[in-house]
Amino acid sequence: MNRKLAIGIIALLVLGVGAAMIVAYTKDTDMKANGTEFPEDELRDLLRKYNVTEDNIAINGIAYTMDGLLDLYRKYNITGNDIRFAMDELPNPSEGTIFDGKHGRVIETETGEPPEGIKEGVDYDIVISREEANAIIEEAVKRYIEKYGVDPGDSKIDVANGIPFPVEEVRKLVESGILTPRE
């Protein structure tokens, strides 16, 4: 029994040391957990495009450095497209669907039948059921995530004072009373 316990402890130690070495290696080589390199230069250039520079990264008197902001992006696995989405640079997720405004006026009803008293071509151009609408939206979100790597229903970025901050950090600032939530 003692021998099994000793072997188990040794195995756990070996695994723990191995995991620590992987963490240290990824930190030292600026690798993300999925094995890709963190795009620090790309994100720095993107922030400059939005006029975010060393001397204007502050929220309610709390100053951040560019490196500090990039560390937050690394911590929360923020990509350039996460930032572009928050800054309204990516297309609307409904683009290419009947909801993009290019297909006329679309109304959604529970059954897919138009309400009484309204006329096709006058009050609406297309009528669809709620089930059809949900399927279209679900497919559009799936394609958007595949193309841009961003879930439009769960943004990782919140723009505070014109600066794209990770949602989790903004939440911490709100909880600590430094920021007030938007109404």
Buried (B, 14 or more C-beta within 10 A) or exposed (E): EEEEEEEEEEEEEEEEEEEEEEEEEBEEEEBEEEEEEBBBEEBBEBBEEBEBEEEEBEBEEEEBEBEEBBBBBBEBEBBBBBBBBBBEEBEBBBBEBBBBEEEEEBBBBEEBEBEEEEEEEEEBEBBBBEEEBEEBBEEBBEBBBEEBEBBBEEBBBBBBEEBBBBBEBBBEBBEEEEBEEEE
